Amino acid sequence: MRQIVALRLIYRTFFIFYLLLFFAPFMVKADTFALRMDDRQEGTSQYYHELLTAALALNGHTLKVINKGDLPQKRLVVMFEKGDLDIIWLLKSKERNEKYIDINIDLTNGMMGQRVLFVPPYAINDYAHIKTIEDFRKSQKIGAFGSNWFDEQVWKENNLPYRIVDDDWRSIYDRLLHMKPEMTGRLFHYFSRSVTEIVQEAKHYPKLAIEPYLLFRYDRDFHFYILRENEHLKPVLEQALRKAKKTGLMDKLIQKHFANQLKSLKLENRVLLQLDTPQ
């Protein structure tokens, strides 16, 4: 009888050993990651750094963020594609999903698709009468965007006029401040920013005004992207971010980083203009 029990224990031990041997390549082990990321001077990177760090910690991983400085978006994308950055966050798009590996988790509960306008202080009341997207279209107000921004596709989809600023997109702030109603040529009237960005940015550009009447919305959010050579990180990152969303960690961090900003924008008092979102 003892021999039978002993043999069963031996067989069970070998069975468990072979199971572990077979499944080991598919198991995610706790590890330390060092990821090179950009760090925006306005402080708008802090949420994404903390979210990724805390989400990975939930699964027993340690993240060391290597800050590569404040990078203009063109340079940011170039550095990422060259492999000088390991991960970036961008608005999800079909083109980006084809070029990069999409970590398929929305990062701001859709707030990146909620937009408020920077305008010159003298122009605030130009928007008070607008109640529909057609009213806004008829106003012939021209927006400004950086090169290759998803916003360009959205404004084109909705037949709204815009101009592309091909150099450093941050030049839009100063150029907008110095725009005058009588100017022609490269004229634009506003700069659309997300509700998670505009309050922080206003601290750095205090002479610009945050337009108080309108809230634009399209259905898109920031996603993390990695390069194809780092595809092995996709299941680790998606599992961590999915757990952060499920446990409420993401909501807590959104509240921590953005609650006061959203309150100051008084979104509930604004006219909501829903924009059609391109595929």
N, C-alpha and C positions, 0 to 999 in steps of 0.2 A: 504493500500500500504506500509506504514511504517512497519507494522507488518511482511509483506512478506520479505521486505529487511532485517529486523532484524533477521528473521528466517534463511534467506540465509547466513548471516554473521556467525550465530551460527553454522550452518551445516558446513560451510567452515572452521571455526576454529577447530571444532572437527575432520574434515577430515584431516587437516594438522597435528593436534596433533597425530592422529593414524598413519599417515605416518611416522612421526618422531619417534614414539614409535617403529614401526616395523623395520625401517632402521637404527636406532641408533647403534645396535651392529656391523653394517658393515661399519660405518663411522670411518675414521681415525682422531682422534683429535690431536691437537697440544699438545706436551708433552715434557718433559725433560728426556733424556736418559743418563744413566751413564754406559758406556761400558768399560770393562777391555780389554786392547789390549797390545801387545808387542811393544817394541820400540828399533829398531836396532841401535847399536852404530855407524854404518857407515852413519846414516842419511837417509837410504832408506825407513824408515817408514813414513817420514813426508808427502809425497804425499798422502798416504792412509788415514792417520789421517785427513788431511785437506779436502780431497775429501768427506769423510763421514760426517764431520762436516758441510761443506758448502752445501752439497746436502740435508741434513736434514733441514738445515736452510731455504732452498728454500720453503719447505713445512711447515714452521712455527715451526719446532721442534728445540730443543736445545740439543746438544750433549756435555756431559762432558766425555772426554777421561781419563781413569785411566790407567796410564802407569805401566805395570808390569815388566819393565826392558828388558834388552837385553837377549833373550833366544835362546839357541841352538835349531835347528828345532825339534830334538827328544823330548826334554823337552817341547817345545812349544806345540806339538801335544798332549803329555801326559797331560799337564795342561789344554788344551782345552777340551779334552775328560773327564777329571775329573770335569769340570765345573769351573775351576779357571780362565779361560779366556772366554769372551763372544763372541768374533768374531775374526776370523783369515782370512788371504788371502793366497790362495794357487793356484797353477795351476789346472785348472779344469780337472777332470778325472772321469771316470765311477765309480771307486772304491770310491772316495770321495763323489760323488753324492749319492751313496747308503748308506754311513755311516752318512753323515751330511745333513743339509739343505743348498742347493745351492741358493745363491742370484744371480740369473741368468743374470748378467750384466757384460760384459767384462770391465776390469778396466783400461787398458792401450792402447786401440785401437790396440791390437795385438803385442805391442812392447816386451812383456815378452817372446814371441816366437822368437824374433830376438836375436841371440847369438853371442858373440865375445869371444875370448879366452885370458885368462891369460897364459903366458908362461915364462920360465926362459929367462933372457935377451940374453943369448948366442944362443938361438934357434929361434930367430925371423925370420931369412932368410930361415929356413927349410920349410916355408909355401909359399914362394914367387912363386914357380912353379905350385902350385895347381890351376886348372881351373875348375874342375868338382868334383862331389861327389865321382866318381870312383877314381880320382887322390888321393883324401884324404884317401879313403879306402886303396889304395895300399901303402900309406905312412906308414901304421901300427902305426900311432900315437895313443897313449892310453889316453883316458880321465879319469878324476876322478869326482865322484859324491858322495853326501851324501846318506845315507840309505833311501830307499823308495821315492826317487825323481822321478818325472815324466820323467826327462831327461833319466833315465835308460831305460825306455820303448821305448823312441824315438831312442836312440842309438842302442838298440837291434833290433828294427824294421828295421833300416837301415844298419844292419850288420857292425857296427862300434865297435871296441874294447874299453873297459872301465874297470875301477876298482871301487869298492864301498869302501868308507872310513866309517867304522861303528861307529867310535867315533865322537867327535865334528867335524862337517864338516869344521869349520874354520881352523882346523889343516892342511887342504889341501894347504892353502896359503904357510905356512912355509915349508911343505914337498916338495911342487913343487919348491920352491926357491933352495932347497938343492939337488934336483935331478941332477944327472950327466949322460951323455950319456953312460958311461960304467956300470952303475948300472943295476942290474937284480932283479928278485923277485917281489917286490911290486912297480915296476917302473910305473910311468905314466908321460905324457908329457905336459898336458894342463888341464885347468880348465875352463869350459864353463860358462859364466855369461851373463845375459841379458843386452841389451844396456841401460836399465834404472838403472842398478846396478853398472856396471864395473868401471865407472869413479869415482864414489863416493868411491868405495872400494879401488881403486888404491891409493887414498890419504892415506889410512891406511896401504897399503902394497907397498910402493914406489919402493922397490927393484925388484918387479916383472914387467914384460913388458906386455903391451897390444898388442897382435898380430895385425899387421896393414893391412893384405891383404884380410882376409876372413870375410864373414858375413853368418852365418847359420840361417835358418828360418824354423820353424814348426808352424802349425796352432793351437795355443792354447794360452790362456791368463789367468791371475789371476782372480779369483772370490773371493768374500767374502763368508765365510761359518759360519753358526751358528749351535748350537745343536738342536735336535728335541724338547727339552723342551722350547726352545725360538722360536718355529715356528710362534708364533703370530707376531713376528717382521718382518717376511719375506715380507708381502705386504707393510709395511711402508718403509723398506729399498729399495725394488725394485722400488717402486714408486718414491722415492727420487732420486735414481741413474739414473733411466730412464729420469727423468726431467733434471738432471744435464747433461746428454748426449744430450738431445734434445735442451736445451737452449744454449749449447756451453760452459757451465761452466767446464765440464770435459776437453775439449780441452784447455781452458785457463790455467787450473791447470797443465796439461801435459806440455804446453809451459813454464810455470813458473818454473817447477821443472826439466825438462829434456832437454829443447832446447839447452842450452849451452853444455851439455854433448854429445848430439847427434852430434852437430856441430864438437866437438873435435874428434869424432870417424871417421869422413869423410866417412860415410856409402856409399855415392854415388860413391866412388872410389874403393870399395871393390868388390871382386868376390862373387856373391850371390850363395850359395849352399842351394837349397831347399830340406828339409828333409821330408820323408813320416811320417805322423802323425798317431800313433796308435789310434784305437777307444777307 
